[in-house]
Amino acid sequence: MMSESQPGAPAGLIDLLQPRLGSEAVFANDDFFAPKERLINPEEPVFVPGKYDENGKWMDGWESRRKRAPGHDFCIVRLGRPGIVHALDVDTRNFTGNYPPRASVDCLVSDARVPGEDAAWRPLVEMMDLRGDSRHAIEVPSPQFVTHLRLNIFPDGGVARLRAYGRVTPPWRGEKPNTRVDLGAMENGAVPIYANNEHYGRLANITAPGAASNMGDGWETRRRREPGYDWGILELASPGTIDEIIVDTCFFKGNFPDRCFIQAAPMRDLSREALIAESEDWAIILPEQKLTANAQHVFKEILPHQAVAYVRLNILPDGGVARLRLFGRVA
């Protein structure tokens, strides 16, 4: 099955280091040439010829000075929402004569914002070779629950971006909450499974915290020139029953969907491909509804259903949605 999408997280995962989840680079032993905060910038890294600052060439990433003593440099990132890391992307784009030849990544579980020197770090990814001006996609051999990551570079140099792909662990962590929660929220553990089109914006954006910041901070498909409609599938943070749905078209004024409807399904022991293939036949929990531009549409008349683990948002015929909220109770 083909999907026209932008490069990004592997299917079913999100970048746990994105700042909108509250993640932050909390410490670097050296960031002389480029600050640690740029390491987790969600934007793609850029190179600006001729741009210099007081310390030298401006670089879009984290860069330490040339090391003249034994040792290596490192940067610590605290996850805004703890989760399980399955894959990494160590990105050295635009670093050509100043990239580190080797790197490793350690992980930690800690309540401290900045771990102390006695923190019990453990290896997540062992020493690896790096290339300049390249992305390095790495599968984590043993996915682990973490609150912090430490990128070690040997001996020094610059890294444009670090991505840690995984899934947020729900705040309730196995204990059924007594209150309603947003079952479709990224910060609670919901993840995108598939979208038939993500030409202008990724499906994951509709699960993001808070209001959209602009039109690019939502899910938007290309203009459909053939019969049919566009759709995307989410896996909920936990199986549950939904009693309120908000479809937010904020910022989408000339490109909002005309209508939408929502389907859902219980937990399935299926491959991702089989799940996608059967989704067209899932039960409808929100019948077709008219949408308007730049507005929050609140729907409280949800059709009766058993606990569901997946939802499929169908937008007719195409367009953009800023946020989708799926309030309910964990089963």
C-alpha positions as CSV (number, residue, x, y, z in Angstrom):
1,M,0.0,0.0,0.0
2,M,1.5,3.3,-1.0
3,S,1.5,6.4,1.1
4,E,2.7,9.8,0.0
5,S,4.4,11.1,3.1
6,Q,7.2,13.3,4.3
7,P,10.3,11.7,5.8
8,G,10.1,11.3,9.6
9,A,9.4,8.8,12.3
10,P,9.1,5.1,11.5
11,A,5.5,3.9,11.4
12,G,3.8,3.7,14.7
13,L,6.5,5.8,16.5
14,I,7.1,9.4,17.3
15,D,10.2,11.5,18.1
16,L,10.3,11.5,21.8
17,L,12.8,14.3,21.8
18,Q,10.6,16.9,20.2
19,P,10.3,20.1,22.3
20,R,6.5,20.3,22.1
21,L,6.4,17.3,24.4
22,G,8.6,19.3,26.9
23,S,11.9,17.6,25.9
24,E,15.0,19.7,26.4
25,A,18.8,19.5,26.1
26,V,19.7,20.0,29.7
27,F,23.5,19.7,29.7
28,A,26.5,19.6,27.4
29,N,30.1,19.5,28.6
30,D,31.0,21.7,25.6
31,D,28.9,23.6,23.1
32,F,31.3,26.3,22.1
33,F,30.5,26.5,18.4
34,A,26.8,25.7,18.4
35,P,24.4,25.4,21.4
36,K,23.0,22.1,22.6
37,E,19.4,23.2,22.2
38,R,19.7,23.0,18.4
39,L,20.3,19.2,18.6
40,I,16.6,18.6,19.1
41,N,15.2,21.3,16.9
42,P,12.2,19.8,15.1
43,E,13.1,21.6,11.9
44,E,15.4,20.1,9.3
45,P,19.0,21.3,9.6
46,V,20.1,24.1,7.3
47,F,23.4,25.4,6.1
48,V,23.8,29.2,5.7
49,P,26.9,30.2,3.7
50,G,28.7,33.2,5.0
51,K,26.9,33.3,8.4
52,Y,29.2,33.6,11.4
53,D,28.8,34.5,15.0
54,E,31.3,35.6,17.7
55,N,32.7,32.0,18.0
56,G,33.0,31.2,14.3
57,K,30.9,29.6,11.6
58,W,27.3,29.4,12.5
59,M,26.1,25.8,12.4
60,D,22.6,24.4,12.8
61,G,23.2,21.7,15.4
62,W,25.3,21.1,18.5
63,E,29.1,21.6,18.0
64,S,31.9,21.4,20.5
65,R,35.4,23.0,20.2
66,R,38.4,21.0,19.0
67,K,39.5,18.8,22.0
68,R,43.1,19.2,23.0
69,A,43.0,16.8,26.0
70,P,41.9,13.2,26.6
71,G,38.3,12.4,26.8
72,H,35.2,13.0,24.7
73,D,32.2,15.3,24.5
74,F,28.6,14.6,25.4
75,C,25.1,16.1,25.5
76,I,22.2,15.1,27.8
77,V,18.6,15.4,26.7
78,R,15.7,15.0,29.1
79,L,12.5,13.6,27.6
80,G,9.4,15.7,28.3
81,R,7.3,12.5,28.4
82,P,9.2,9.3,29.4
83,G,8.8,6.5,27.0
84,I,10.3,3.4,25.3
85,V,12.9,4.2,22.6
86,H,13.0,1.8,19.6
87,A,15.2,3.7,17.1
88,L,17.6,6.6,16.7
89,D,18.6,9.0,14.0
90,V,22.1,10.6,14.5
91,D,22.2,13.3,11.8
92,T,25.4,15.0,10.8
93,R,24.0,16.9,7.8
94,N,26.1,19.9,6.9
95,F,29.0,18.8,9.2
96,T,31.6,17.8,6.7
97,G,35.1,18.5,8.1
98,N,33.9,18.8,11.7
99,Y,31.7,15.8,12.4
100,P,32.7,13.2,15.1
101,P,33.9,9.9,13.6
102,R,32.3,7.8,16.3
103,A,29.3,8.1,18.7
104,S,27.4,6.1,21.3
105,V,24.1,6.7,23.2
106,D,23.4,6.0,26.9
107,C,20.1,6.0,28.7
108,L,18.8,6.6,32.2
109,V,15.7,6.6,34.4
110,S,15.8,9.5,36.8
111,D,13.6,12.1,38.4
112,A,16.3,14.7,38.3
113,R,16.2,17.3,35.5
114,V,20.0,17.2,35.2
115,P,21.4,13.9,36.4
116,G,24.3,14.0,38.8
117,E,27.8,12.6,38.1
118,D,26.8,9.4,40.0
119,A,23.8,8.7,37.7
120,A,23.5,5.1,36.6
121,W,23.7,5.4,32.9
122,R,23.5,2.3,30.8
123,P,24.2,1.7,27.1
124,L,21.4,2.0,24.7
125,V,23.5,1.9,21.5
126,E,27.1,0.9,21.5
127,M,29.9,2.7,19.7
128,M,29.1,3.3,16.1
129,D,31.0,4.9,13.2
130,L,29.6,8.1,11.7
131,R,29.9,9.7,8.3
132,G,29.9,13.4,7.6
133,D,26.8,15.1,6.1
134,S,24.7,12.0,6.6
135,R,21.8,10.6,8.6
136,H,22.4,7.4,10.6
137,A,19.2,5.4,11.2
138,I,19.9,3.0,14.1
139,E,17.6,0.3,15.5
140,V,17.9,-0.1,19.3
141,P,18.8,-3.7,20.0
142,S,16.8,-3.8,23.3
143,P,14.2,-1.0,23.4
144,Q,14.1,0.5,26.9
145,F,12.0,2.8,29.0
146,V,14.0,6.0,29.5
147,T,13.7,9.6,30.9
148,H,17.1,10.8,29.7
149,L,19.5,10.1,26.8
150,R,23.2,11.0,26.6
151,L,24.8,11.3,23.2
152,N,28.5,10.7,23.4
153,I,30.7,11.9,20.5
154,F,34.3,10.8,20.1
155,P,36.3,12.9,20.5
156,D,34.5,16.1,19.5
157,G,32.7,17.8,16.7
158,G,29.2,18.6,15.5
159,V,25.9,16.8,15.2
160,A,23.0,18.5,13.5
161,R,20.1,16.5,15.0
162,L,19.3,13.6,17.4
163,R,16.0,11.9,17.0
164,A,14.7,9.2,19.4
165,Y,11.8,7.3,17.9
166,G,9.5,5.5,20.3
167,R,6.2,5.8,22.2
168,V,5.3,7.7,25.2
169,T,4.4,5.6,28.2
170,P,0.9,6.6,29.4
171,P,1.1,8.6,32.6
172,W,-1.2,6.1,34.3
173,R,1.4,3.3,33.6
174,G,-1.0,0.4,34.0
175,E,-3.2,2.0,36.7
176,K,-6.6,2.8,35.3
177,P,-7.3,6.6,35.7
178,N,-10.5,7.6,37.4
179,T,-11.0,10.6,35.2
180,R,-11.6,11.2,31.5
181,V,-8.4,11.5,29.4
182,D,-7.6,12.3,25.8
183,L,-7.1,8.8,24.4
184,G,-5.7,10.3,21.2
185,A,-3.0,12.5,22.7
186,M,0.6,12.2,21.8
187,E,1.6,13.1,25.4
188,N,-0.5,10.2,26.7
189,G,1.0,7.6,24.3
190,A,-1.1,7.7,21.1
191,V,0.7,7.2,17.9
192,P,0.0,7.5,14.1
193,I,-0.2,4.2,12.3
194,Y,-0.9,5.3,8.7
195,A,-2.1,8.1,6.5
196,N,-2.9,7.7,2.8
197,N,-1.4,11.1,2.2
198,E,0.7,13.6,4.2
199,H,1.8,15.9,1.4
200,Y,1.8,19.2,3.5
201,G,1.7,18.0,7.1
202,R,2.1,14.8,9.1
203,L,-0.8,12.9,10.7
204,A,1.1,12.9,14.0
205,N,0.5,16.6,14.3
206,I,-3.2,16.2,15.1
207,T,-2.2,14.4,18.3
208,A,0.2,17.0,19.5
209,P,-0.2,19.0,22.8
210,G,-1.9,22.4,22.8
211,A,-3.3,24.4,20.0
212,A,-1.7,24.4,16.5
213,S,0.8,27.2,16.0
214,N,0.1,27.6,12.3
215,M,-1.2,25.8,9.2
216,G,1.9,23.7,9.0
217,D,1.3,22.3,12.5
218,G,-1.5,20.0,11.4
219,W,-2.2,17.1,9.0
220,E,-2.8,18.3,5.5
221,T,-3.2,16.3,2.3
222,R,-2.6,17.4,-1.3
223,R,-5.6,18.4,-3.5
224,R,-7.5,15.3,-4.5
225,R,-8.1,15.1,-8.3
226,E,-9.7,11.7,-8.3
227,P,-12.8,10.1,-6.6
228,G,-12.6,9.1,-2.9
229,Y,-11.3,10.8,0.2
230,D,-8.3,10.9,2.5
231,W,-7.9,9.2,5.8
232,G,-5.5,8.4,8.7
233,I,-5.3,5.8,11.4
234,L,-4.2,6.4,15.0
235,E,-3.5,3.9,17.8
236,L,-4.9,5.2,21.1
237,A,-2.8,5.7,24.2
238,S,-4.8,2.9,25.8
239,P,-8.0,1.0,24.8
240,G,-11.1,2.8,26.0
241,T,-14.5,4.2,25.2
242,I,-14.8,7.7,23.6
243,D,-17.6,10.1,24.7
244,E,-16.4,13.4,23.1
245,I,-14.6,14.2,19.9
246,I,-13.1,17.6,18.9
247,V,-12.1,18.1,15.2
248,D,-10.1,21.4,15.0
249,T,-9.6,23.1,11.7
250,C,-7.8,26.1,13.1
251,F,-5.7,27.9,10.4
252,F,-7.3,25.9,7.7
253,K,-9.5,28.4,5.9
254,G,-9.4,27.7,2.2
255,N,-8.3,24.1,2.6
256,F,-10.4,22.6,5.4
257,P,-12.2,19.3,4.7
258,D,-15.9,19.7,3.7
259,R,-16.9,16.7,5.9
260,C,-15.5,14.0,8.2
261,F,-16.5,10.8,9.8
262,I,-14.7,8.5,12.3
263,Q,-14.4,4.8,12.6
264,A,-12.9,2.7,15.3
265,A,-11.8,-0.8,16.2
266,P,-10.8,-2.9,19.3
267,M,-7.3,-4.2,19.8
268,R,-6.3,-6.4,16.9
269,D,-3.6,-9.1,16.7
270,L,-2.8,-8.2,13.2
271,S,0.2,-6.9,11.2
272,R,0.2,-3.2,10.4
273,E,-0.5,-4.0,6.8
274,A,-3.6,-6.2,7.6
275,L,-4.8,-3.6,10.1
276,I,-4.7,-0.9,7.4
277,A,-6.4,-3.1,4.9
278,E,-9.4,-3.9,7.1
279,S,-9.8,-0.3,8.5
280,E,-12.3,0.6,5.8
281,D,-14.8,-1.8,7.4
282,W,-14.4,-0.6,11.0
283,A,-17.5,0.5,12.9
284,I,-18.5,4.1,12.6
285,I,-18.6,6.0,16.0
286,L,-19.1,9.4,14.5
287,P,-21.3,9.6,11.4
288,E,-20.5,12.1,8.6
289,Q,-20.4,15.7,9.9
290,K,-20.1,19.0,8.2
291,L,-17.0,21.0,8.9
292,T,-16.2,24.7,8.7
293,A,-13.1,26.8,8.4
294,N,-10.8,27.7,11.3
295,A,-13.1,26.3,14.0
296,Q,-13.3,23.7,16.8
297,H,-16.1,21.2,16.1
298,V,-17.2,19.5,19.3
299,F,-19.2,16.3,19.0
300,K,-20.7,14.6,22.0
301,E,-23.2,12.3,20.4
302,I,-20.9,9.4,19.9
303,L,-22.4,6.1,18.7
304,P,-22.4,3.3,21.3
305,H,-19.3,1.2,21.1
306,Q,-17.1,-1.3,23.1
307,A,-13.6,-0.4,24.1
308,V,-11.6,0.6,21.0
309,A,-7.8,0.8,20.4
310,Y,-7.7,2.4,17.0
311,V,-9.5,5.2,15.2
312,R,-9.7,6.1,11.6
313,L,-10.3,9.8,10.7
314,N,-11.8,10.2,7.3
315,I,-11.8,13.6,5.7
316,L,-13.9,14.3,2.6
317,P,-12.6,14.9,0.1
318,D,-9.2,16.2,1.3
319,G,-7.7,19.1,3.2
320,G,-6.2,19.9,6.6
321,V,-7.0,19.2,10.3
322,A,-5.1,21.0,13.0
323,R,-6.0,18.7,16.0
324,L,-8.1,15.7,16.9
325,R,-9.1,15.2,20.5
326,L,-10.7,11.9,21.6
327,F,-11.9,12.2,25.2
328,G,-13.0,9.2,27.1
329,R,-12.2,6.6,29.7
330,V,-9.6,3.9,29.8
331,A,-11.1,0.4,29.6
